[in-house]
Amino acid sequence: MAGRGLRRDRGLLRFGRVDSTDGMKQPDLAPASCESPMRACLLSRLASLSQQFTRPTWQNVRLLVAGAILAPGKRTVTAALRILGREQETDFPIYHGVLNRAVWSSRAVAGWLLCLLVATFVGADATVVIGIDDTIERRWGAKISARGIYRDPVRSSKGHFVKTSGLRWPSAQLLVHIPWAGRIMGLPFLTVLAPSKRFYAGKPRSPKTLLDCARQVALQIHRWLPGRRIVLVGDTAFAAIEFLAAVRGYVSVVTRLRLDASLYAPAPPQRPGRGRPPVKRKRLPKLSQVLHDANTVWQRHTVALWYGRTNRVVEIATGTAVCYHSGLPPVPIRWLLVRDPRGELPPQAFLGTDLDAAPVDILQRFVSRWQLEVRFQDSRAHLGVETQRQWSDLAIIRTTPALLGLFSLVTLWTHDLAGALPLSARTAAWYPKVHCTFSDAIAAVRRQIWQQQICCLSRLHRDVIEIPRQLWERAENALAYAA
């Protein structure tokens, strides 16, 4: 692209090169090609992904990925084309066709991304911890058939209820520790659409609930990772007995538990003879009663990142029980009762379907799921989720999962770059940031994409670089129209 721009306009802008940007030394890596918007170090991670697309579609996918990363503000197809200098191309409908017409499977791409993330961040024998939660994409329009009216989790509070029109997206995220971020991050890989009940009006099939989507997600993850130990971490919405019973043979589940939940003692061993074997024994005291029982045995543990604190000492009581409801199979669980010895936070209860799991591991895995909401917010702030404006059903189903998956792809690229060069956070006199965040990660990847096109004319180690006038105008327009 830069080469074609140079042949059309021989005007060049020369600038003295600064060897450091925000304290980060730039690697002297060879570009993949002057026709490619991304470097070889970025394209190498996408080599196996090309098998999911036809050759013409794959060329357009690479351009859209680069444009979505570079574009500020809205993440529409036209914004991606403008930032790449392709706003005057008359064949622009082919780029829209990638989302609303081309034949490719977003589920297959999600499986590819999960396997890539697990191979990079999770050891061969380590447990794969996956968080699941849903988010609302605020959208309006009569042509968006799957939208509904939901409680806005961002604008609502305990005493203030706000409804919004939008799309509901259950999302599965791999919870792993990222070295350059210094904390556990949620990496989205599979996001599915949960249509509203209005969407099924007049159709022969029954409405699919949030639990139905979560069950299908859990079983699909099990198929993608056969033989791996998988722990699915969810909130109170996923504590339903029918969901736990459906997936406990494939994955372990960690979620919240109500203090007034009905728990029963495990059934005795089956005896020979007639009659239906018992599934439970007598009802156990509720956890709210166990909390105030003087005979309850409490153990102190230190939990990292508990409600904004790096380390917090909590007291844990645990035991085993059976969750049962008439008409449903019993689910054996290990329950946890957690209280704050300082009395600053109210007591909470959790459950895990793995009876052999350590109580501290169950609690730490649930604490890690709080990163899911942070990922949703980062995707809105830095990747333009909720700014796309397509109305096609197929494009709607593909675009939001693609933008959330792009978050994981940028994190993976940054992990590779951090292994080749020191990655430092963007600081200021009023903001002494210690660890890098996603804003630093996407900035590092953007530098690689911009330098790919500059390097077609000048080597990185020169003190003076030559920037094609067309490339400079693209960067200038990106700054001028950033809002």
MOJOWO-V442953 format. One record per residue. PSI is psi as a letter, one per 30 degrees, with the letter a starting at -180 (NA if undefined). BURIAL is I if it has 16 or more other ideal C-beta (glycine too) atoms within 10 Angstrom, else O. D_CENTER is the distance of its C-alpha to the mean C-alpha in Angstrom with 2 decimals. Layout:
# MOJOWO-V442953
psi->PSI burial->BURIAL d_center->D_CENTER
psi->PSI burial->BURIAL d_center->D_CENTER
This chain:
# MOJOWO-V442953
psi->e burial->I d_center->32.03
psi->e burial->I d_center->33.48
psi->e burial->O d_center->36.51
psi->e burial->O d_center->37.26
psi->e burial->I d_center->37.00
psi->e burial->I d_center->39.46
psi->e burial->O d_center->41.95
psi->e burial->O d_center->41.93
psi->j burial->O d_center->42.32
psi->f burial->O d_center->43.90
psi->k burial->O d_center->43.28
psi->k burial->O d_center->41.27
psi->k burial->O d_center->40.16
psi->k burial->O d_center->40.73
psi->k burial->O d_center->38.96
psi->k burial->O d_center->39.42
psi->k burial->O d_center->36.38
psi->k burial->O d_center->34.79
psi->f burial->O d_center->33.84
psi->k burial->O d_center->31.13
psi->j burial->O d_center->28.32
psi->h burial->O d_center->27.02
psi->g burial->O d_center->28.41
psi->k burial->I d_center->26.59
psi->k burial->O d_center->28.93
psi->k burial->I d_center->28.14
psi->k burial->O d_center->28.34
psi->i burial->O d_center->31.16
psi->k burial->I d_center->29.32
psi->k burial->O d_center->30.94
psi->l burial->I d_center->29.40
psi->e burial->I d_center->28.60
psi->k burial->O d_center->30.81
psi->f burial->I d_center->31.99
psi->f burial->O d_center->30.90
psi->k burial->I d_center->27.26
psi->f burial->I d_center->24.95
psi->l burial->I d_center->23.07
psi->l burial->I d_center->24.55
psi->e burial->O d_center->25.14
psi->f burial->I d_center->22.89
psi->e burial->I d_center->19.89
psi->f burial->I d_center->21.26
psi->e burial->O d_center->21.90
psi->f burial->I d_center->18.27
psi->g burial->I d_center->18.44
psi->e burial->O d_center->21.82
psi->f burial->O d_center->20.95
psi->f burial->I d_center->18.68
psi->f burial->O d_center->21.90
psi->f burial->O d_center->23.21
psi->f burial->I d_center->20.99
psi->l burial->I d_center->22.85
psi->l burial->O d_center->26.47
psi->e burial->O d_center->27.85
psi->e burial->O d_center->28.33
psi->e burial->I d_center->24.88
psi->e burial->I d_center->23.32
psi->e burial->O d_center->25.28
psi->e burial->I d_center->23.94
psi->e burial->I d_center->20.29
psi->e burial->I d_center->20.71
psi->e burial->I d_center->22.28
psi->e burial->I d_center->19.66
psi->e burial->I d_center->16.87
psi->e burial->I d_center->19.20
psi->e burial->I d_center->20.16
psi->e burial->I d_center->16.72
psi->e burial->I d_center->16.15
psi->e burial->I d_center->19.69
psi->k burial->I d_center->20.16
psi->l burial->O d_center->20.19
psi->b burial->O d_center->19.91
psi->k burial->O d_center->19.42
psi->i burial->I d_center->17.46
psi->l burial->I d_center->20.12
psi->e burial->I d_center->21.75
psi->e burial->I d_center->24.84
psi->e burial->I d_center->23.11
psi->e burial->I d_center->21.77
psi->e burial->I d_center->25.35
psi->e burial->I d_center->27.00
psi->f burial->I d_center->25.19
psi->g burial->I d_center->26.23
psi->g burial->I d_center->29.80
psi->g burial->I d_center->29.97
psi->f burial->O d_center->30.81
psi->g burial->O d_center->34.35
psi->k burial->O d_center->33.54
psi->f burial->O d_center->35.00
psi->h burial->O d_center->32.84
psi->f burial->O d_center->29.69
psi->f burial->O d_center->29.27
psi->f burial->O d_center->28.17
psi->e burial->I d_center->24.89
psi->e burial->I d_center->24.28
psi->f burial->O d_center->25.24
psi->e burial->I d_center->22.23
psi->e burial->I d_center->20.20
psi->g burial->I d_center->23.00
psi->e burial->O d_center->25.39
psi->l burial->I d_center->24.53
psi->j burial->O d_center->24.30
psi->l burial->I d_center->21.11
psi->j burial->O d_center->18.65
psi->f burial->I d_center->14.98
psi->e burial->O d_center->14.78
psi->e burial->O d_center->16.51
psi->e burial->I d_center->14.22
psi->e burial->I d_center->11.21
psi->e burial->I d_center->13.61
psi->e burial->I d_center->14.58
psi->e burial->I d_center->11.21
psi->e burial->I d_center->10.76
psi->e burial->O d_center->14.37
psi->e burial->I d_center->14.10
psi->e burial->I d_center->11.46
psi->e burial->I d_center->13.54
psi->f burial->O d_center->16.70
psi->e burial->O d_center->15.80
psi->f burial->I d_center->14.42
psi->k burial->I d_center->15.87
psi->l burial->O d_center->19.63
psi->e burial->O d_center->21.63
psi->g burial->O d_center->22.76
psi->l burial->O d_center->19.91
psi->k burial->I d_center->18.07
psi->j burial->I d_center->14.57
psi->k burial->I d_center->12.68
psi->k burial->I d_center->9.80
psi->k burial->I d_center->8.70
psi->k burial->I d_center->9.01
psi->l burial->I d_center->9.57
psi->l burial->I d_center->10.63
psi->l burial->I d_center->10.89
psi->k burial->I d_center->13.94
psi->j burial->I d_center->14.27
psi->j burial->I d_center->17.80
psi->k burial->I d_center->19.98
psi->l burial->O d_center->23.73
psi->k burial->O d_center->26.11
psi->f burial->O d_center->28.43
psi->f burial->O d_center->27.25
psi->j burial->I d_center->23.70
psi->f burial->O d_center->24.73
psi->f burial->I d_center->21.63
psi->l burial->I d_center->21.27
psi->a burial->I d_center->22.54
psi->j burial->O d_center->23.42
psi->l burial->I d_center->21.09
psi->k burial->O d_center->21.07
psi->j burial->O d_center->19.21
psi->f burial->O d_center->17.24
psi->e burial->O d_center->17.21
psi->f burial->O d_center->20.93
psi->l burial->O d_center->22.26
psi->a burial->O d_center->23.58
psi->e burial->O d_center->25.80
psi->g burial->O d_center->28.83
psi->j burial->O d_center->27.56
psi->k burial->O d_center->26.14
psi->k burial->O d_center->24.71
psi->l burial->O d_center->24.05
psi->l burial->I d_center->22.32
psi->k burial->I d_center->22.23
psi->a burial->I d_center->19.00
psi->k burial->I d_center->16.66
psi->k burial->I d_center->14.73
psi->j burial->I d_center->11.35
psi->k burial->I d_center->10.31
psi->k burial->I d_center->6.75
psi->k burial->I d_center->6.46
psi->k burial->I d_center->4.39
psi->k burial->I d_center->7.09
psi->j burial->I d_center->8.80
psi->l burial->I d_center->11.18
psi->k burial->O d_center->13.63
psi->j burial->I d_center->13.58
psi->e burial->O d_center->17.33
psi->f burial->I d_center->17.56
psi->f burial->I d_center->15.40
psi->g burial->O d_center->17.42
psi->l burial->O d_center->14.87
psi->k burial->I d_center->12.06
psi->l burial->I d_center->8.55
psi->k burial->I d_center->5.22
psi->j burial->I d_center->3.93
psi->k burial->I d_center->2.25
psi->f burial->I d_center->6.02
psi->j burial->I d_center->7.85
psi->k burial->I d_center->8.26
psi->l burial->I d_center->11.93
psi->k burial->I d_center->14.46
psi->j burial->I d_center->16.56
psi->l burial->I d_center->19.76
psi->l burial->I d_center->22.15
psi->f burial->O d_center->25.46
psi->f burial->O d_center->27.30
psi->e burial->I d_center->25.70
psi->g burial->O d_center->27.56
psi->k burial->O d_center->30.88
psi->g burial->O d_center->33.62
psi->l burial->O d_center->31.68
psi->f burial->O d_center->32.89
psi->l burial->O d_center->29.66
psi->l burial->O d_center->28.57
psi->k burial->O d_center->25.48
psi->k burial->I d_center->22.24
psi->l burial->O d_center->20.89
psi->e burial->I d_center->17.50
psi->e burial->I d_center->18.70
psi->e burial->I d_center->19.72
psi->e burial->I d_center->16.30
psi->e burial->I d_center->14.88
psi->e burial->I d_center->17.88
psi->e burial->O d_center->17.41
psi->e burial->I d_center->13.79
psi->e burial->I d_center->15.21
psi->e burial->O d_center->18.17
psi->e burial->I d_center->16.41
psi->e burial->I d_center->14.40
psi->e burial->I d_center->17.86
psi->e burial->O d_center->19.41
psi->e burial->I d_center->17.12
psi->i burial->I d_center->17.75
psi->k burial->O d_center->21.37
psi->f burial->O d_center->23.09
psi->k burial->I d_center->20.13
psi->k burial->O d_center->19.85
psi->k burial->I d_center->16.67
psi->k burial->I d_center->15.87
psi->k burial->I d_center->13.81
psi->k burial->I d_center->13.29
psi->l burial->I d_center->13.59
psi->a burial->I d_center->15.60
psi->e burial->O d_center->19.13
psi->f burial->I d_center->18.44
psi->g burial->I d_center->17.81
psi->g burial->I d_center->21.04
psi->k burial->I d_center->23.23
psi->e burial->I d_center->25.74
psi->e burial->I d_center->25.44
psi->e burial->I d_center->21.74
psi->e burial->I d_center->22.50
psi->e burial->I d_center->25.53
psi->f burial->I d_center->23.87
psi->f burial->I d_center->21.18
psi->f burial->I d_center->22.91
psi->f burial->O d_center->24.70
psi->e burial->I d_center->21.59
psi->l burial->I d_center->19.06
psi->k burial->I d_center->19.64
psi->k burial->I d_center->18.27
psi->k burial->I d_center->18.03
psi->l burial->I d_center->18.21
psi->l burial->I d_center->20.55
psi->k burial->I d_center->24.17
psi->k burial->O d_center->26.73
psi->f burial->I d_center->29.72
psi->g burial->O d_center->32.03
psi->k burial->I d_center->30.59
psi->j burial->O d_center->33.32
psi->k burial->I d_center->33.36
psi->l burial->I d_center->36.03
psi->k burial->O d_center->37.54
psi->l burial->O d_center->36.82
psi->k burial->O d_center->39.38
psi->l burial->O d_center->42.33
psi->k burial->O d_center->42.93
psi->k burial->O d_center->44.30
psi->k burial->O d_center->48.08
psi->k burial->O d_center->50.23
psi->a burial->O d_center->51.98
psi->l burial->O d_center->51.58
psi->l burial->O d_center->49.15
psi->k burial->O d_center->45.46
psi->k burial->O d_center->43.64
psi->k burial->O d_center->42.12
psi->f burial->O d_center->38.33
psi->l burial->I d_center->38.47
psi->b burial->O d_center->41.04
psi->l burial->O d_center->41.78
psi->k burial->O d_center->39.34
psi->l burial->I d_center->38.06
psi->k burial->O d_center->38.17
psi->l burial->O d_center->35.23
psi->f burial->I d_center->32.91
psi->f burial->O d_center->34.27
psi->e burial->O d_center->37.63
psi->e burial->I d_center->36.42
psi->e burial->I d_center->35.10
psi->g burial->O d_center->38.69
psi->k burial->O d_center->40.50
psi->f burial->O d_center->42.52
psi->f burial->O d_center->42.31
psi->k burial->I d_center->38.52
psi->k burial->O d_center->37.65
psi->k burial->O d_center->35.03
psi->k burial->O d_center->33.50
psi->k burial->O d_center->32.08
psi->l burial->O d_center->28.85
psi->k burial->O d_center->26.90
psi->k burial->I d_center->23.19
psi->k burial->O d_center->21.02
psi->h burial->I d_center->18.98
psi->j burial->I d_center->20.53
psi->h burial->O d_center->20.40
psi->f burial->O d_center->20.43
psi->k burial->O d_center->22.92
psi->e burial->O d_center->22.53
psi->k burial->O d_center->24.67
psi->k burial->I d_center->26.16
psi->k burial->O d_center->28.84
psi->l burial->I d_center->28.53
psi->k burial->I d_center->30.78
psi->k burial->I d_center->29.68
psi->k burial->I d_center->31.72
psi->l burial->I d_center->30.72
psi->l burial->I d_center->32.26
psi->l burial->O d_center->31.91
psi->a burial->I d_center->32.54
psi->k burial->I d_center->32.11
psi->k burial->I d_center->30.31
psi->k burial->I d_center->32.49
psi->k burial->O d_center->33.16
psi->k burial->O d_center->36.02
psi->f burial->O d_center->35.21
psi->l burial->O d_center->32.07
psi->k burial->O d_center->32.01
psi->k burial->I d_center->31.88
psi->j burial->I d_center->28.80
psi->k burial->I d_center->29.63
psi->l burial->I d_center->27.40
psi->k burial->I d_center->27.54
psi->k burial->I d_center->27.44
psi->k burial->I d_center->26.84
psi->j burial->I d_center->28.54
psi->k burial->I d_center->27.47
psi->l burial->I d_center->29.63
psi->j burial->I d_center->29.97
psi->f burial->O d_center->33.45
psi->f burial->O d_center->33.70
psi->g burial->O d_center->33.17
psi->f burial->O d_center->30.69
psi->k burial->O d_center->27.98
psi->l burial->O d_center->28.73
psi->l burial->I d_center->28.60
psi->l burial->I d_center->25.66
psi->k burial->I d_center->25.48
psi->l burial->I d_center->22.92
psi->l burial->I d_center->23.29
psi->k burial->I d_center->22.38
psi->f burial->I d_center->23.66
psi->j burial->I d_center->24.45
psi->f burial->O d_center->27.89
psi->f burial->O d_center->28.26
psi->k burial->I d_center->25.19
psi->k burial->O d_center->26.22
psi->e burial->I d_center->25.80
psi->e burial->I d_center->24.34
psi->e burial->O d_center->21.59
psi->e burial->I d_center->20.74
psi->e burial->I d_center->20.68
psi->e burial->I d_center->18.69
psi->e burial->I d_center->15.92
psi->e burial->I d_center->15.83
psi->e burial->I d_center->15.95
psi->f burial->I d_center->12.84
psi->f burial->I d_center->10.82
psi->f burial->I d_center->11.83
psi->f burial->I d_center->9.14
psi->e burial->I d_center->6.73
psi->e burial->O d_center->9.16
psi->e burial->O d_center->9.32
psi->e burial->I d_center->5.90
psi->e burial->I d_center->7.20
psi->e burial->O d_center->10.43
psi->e burial->I d_center->9.76
psi->e burial->I d_center->8.56
psi->e burial->I d_center->11.78
psi->e burial->O d_center->13.86
psi->f burial->I d_center->13.31
psi->g burial->I d_center->12.09
psi->g burial->I d_center->14.19
psi->k burial->I d_center->12.19
psi->g burial->I d_center->15.20
psi->f burial->O d_center->17.68
psi->l burial->I d_center->18.07
psi->g burial->O d_center->21.34
psi->l burial->I d_center->21.81
psi->f burial->O d_center->23.59
psi->k burial->O d_center->23.65
psi->e burial->O d_center->22.04
psi->e burial->O d_center->20.83
psi->e burial->I d_center->19.43
psi->e burial->I d_center->17.59
psi->f burial->I d_center->16.02
psi->e burial->I d_center->14.93
psi->e burial->I d_center->14.12
psi->e burial->I d_center->11.20
psi->e burial->I d_center->9.19
psi->e burial->I d_center->10.58
psi->e burial->I d_center->9.63
psi->e burial->I d_center->5.86
psi->f burial->I d_center->6.67
psi->f burial->I d_center->9.01
psi->e burial->I d_center->6.94
psi->e burial->I d_center->6.68
psi->e burial->I d_center->10.24
psi->e burial->I d_center->11.51
psi->e burial->I d_center->10.55
psi->e burial->I d_center->12.37
psi->e burial->I d_center->15.21
psi->e burial->I d_center->15.64
psi->e burial->I d_center->15.96
psi->e burial->O d_center->18.67
psi->e burial->I d_center->20.34
psi->f burial->I d_center->20.48
psi->f burial->O d_center->22.40
psi->f burial->O d_center->24.94
psi->l burial->O d_center->25.50
psi->k burial->O d_center->25.16
psi->k burial->I d_center->22.16
psi->l burial->I d_center->23.12
psi->l burial->I d_center->21.64
psi->j burial->O d_center->23.18
psi->l burial->O d_center->25.66
psi->l burial->O d_center->28.55
psi->f burial->O d_center->31.64
psi->g burial->O d_center->30.09
psi->i burial->O d_center->26.60
psi->i burial->O d_center->26.88
psi->k burial->O d_center->23.26
psi->e burial->O d_center->23.15
psi->l burial->O d_center->19.68
psi->k burial->I d_center->17.61
psi->a burial->I d_center->14.65
psi->f burial->I d_center->12.28
psi->e burial->O d_center->15.36
psi->e burial->I d_center->17.36
psi->e burial->I d_center->15.00
psi->f burial->I d_center->15.02
psi->e burial->I d_center->18.72
psi->e burial->I d_center->19.48
psi->e burial->I d_center->18.11
psi->e burial->O d_center->20.00
psi->e burial->I d_center->23.11
psi->e burial->I d_center->23.00
psi->e burial->I d_center->22.90
psi->e burial->I d_center->25.70
psi->f burial->I d_center->27.77
psi->e burial->I d_center->27.59
psi->f burial->I d_center->29.72
psi->e burial->I d_center->31.97
psi->f burial->I d_center->32.69
psi->f burial->I d_center->34.30
psi->e burial->I d_center->37.26
psi->k burial->I d_center->37.28
psi->l burial->O d_center->36.42
psi->f burial->I d_center->34.10
psi->f burial->O d_center->36.77
psi->l burial->O d_center->39.27
psi->f burial->O d_center->40.11
psi->k burial->O d_center->40.28
psi->l burial->I d_center->37.77
psi->k burial->O d_center->38.51
psi->k burial->I d_center->36.06
psi->k burial->I d_center->36.90
psi->e burial->O d_center->37.77
psi->e burial->I d_center->35.40
psi->e burial->I d_center->32.45
psi->e burial->I d_center->33.63
psi->e burial->I d_center->33.90
psi->e burial->I d_center->30.30
psi->e burial->O d_center->29.14
psi->e burial->O d_center->31.69
psi->e burial->O d_center->30.50
psi->e burial->I d_center->26.87
psi->e burial->O d_center->28.21
psi->e burial->O d_center->30.73
psi->g burial->O d_center->28.43
psi->e burial->O d_center->25.34
psi->NA burial->O d_center->25.47
